[in-house]
Each structure stands twice: as C-alpha cells, then as structure tokens.
Amino acid sequence: MLGIIGGSGLGVLSTLKEASQRVMSTPYGTPSAPLTLGLLGGKRVSFMPRHGAGHTIAPHLINYRANLWALHAQGVCDVIAISTVGGIPDEMIPGSLVVPDQIIDYTHGRESSFFDGTGRPLKHVDFTLPFCGKLRQRLLRAGAASKENLRDGATYGATQGPRLETAAEINRIEQDGAHIVGMTGMPEAVLARELGINYAMLAVVVNPAAGRGSNSAGVSIDEIHKVADTAMRKVCRVLESLEQA
C-alpha cells in the first residue's frame, strides 16, 4: 500500500475516493491524526497529515515515530512525503516541484530512532542514499504523465523550526551544499528506513529562502500560503498519476 504524508498546504487529500478514517495506536504514542484510507487514481492509499488536523503541530513537536509506525502497521510499503520548502539558488523559484536525492540534518532534540534502548536490539541502518531510488523514479514518471515539471535531484536541508531561518543561516546552509530548506524531512526519512519503508519526497518550493530574491528583506507568510494553495493542485495531479508498485 502507498502512504502519503501531507505537509503544510496539504492537510486534507480531498481527491480520495471511498475515504474512511482509522484511529491508530502505537508503542510510541499518538500519531498526528487518524489515517485516512481511500483510493487515489485507482491506488489504495493511506494518508497522514503530519501537522495534525487544522495544522496545529509544530515541526519539532511532531511524533514522527508514531506517524511512521502507524503507516507501517497499516501495511504501507512506500511513502511519498509532501514537504513545503524554501528555495536557495535562483532556479528554485516559487511553485517549483522538486524530488530531492540528499539530506543534511540540522535538527536537534527530536526522537530520531526506534532503537532508543527500550528493549529492541540496536540496528545501524545505511543512510548513504536517504531516499529510495525506485520510488523517486516513480515520482518523476508521474510528473511526466501528469505534464508537471519535476526537478530531478536536490539536497534538502532539514532545520529545526518552527521559525524560518536567518539570511546568514541560509548562506551557511548553501555553503554546506543544500538547495532547498524545510523543517520535517528529518527524522521522518530515517525512521522510514529503520522500518524498511521505501521513502521519497515531493518538495514544493513556496518561497525564496531568507535573504534571497524577493525575500532579501523578509519573507511574506501570506505569499507562502498563496503559492502553496496553487502548487498543491499540481501535487495532487502528480500523485494521481503515480503508477502502481
């Protein structure tokens, strides 16, 4: 089964057919919201809004372990994570859709592993390539099928939030090699890897990062919301065009 994790701007997957909700309990606490089960483009999917109903849970307070465990318990093998991001280089213009292939983690204090000394044997996972290559290719083919332009490859910088970054922080993150910046890619990606879930991200650029382009003097939150509302319609078209595994 395909799992979809919705981020800012995609708290509800309104195009789901035959939708129903399922409340899940996990050994790691309560997920952000009940799973919404249904059909999307003929595919059975489980949808989880990572920020909860009404977008109320801040990035650093999301129970990522419970969310991934709930999807895993539902039989999800593949997860597409939808994430809104700021674009660092000029070509990452608002409205762009990006399928990243690398991550740099700047987060701290988050529960980032299922192997936390509570009785499960320690397991080190390889994270050289943090996103599933086959699932990335499925996303790129879905972009072509839906006639939406998806950029193939970028490095995602995961910051702590919930505040946006300073211009100096973005300069540093760019020097580190990141092209886009968001707040939720970690530990979500590594938790999926620990559970054996194939994980890929469809990132939506909703603003130039702090200090860049039109945001050289500040970031307009209202403009972010406007771009996200339009871009999420493109995201839904891509998801509907995703081929079966």
Disulfide bonds with the S-S distance in Angstrom:
none
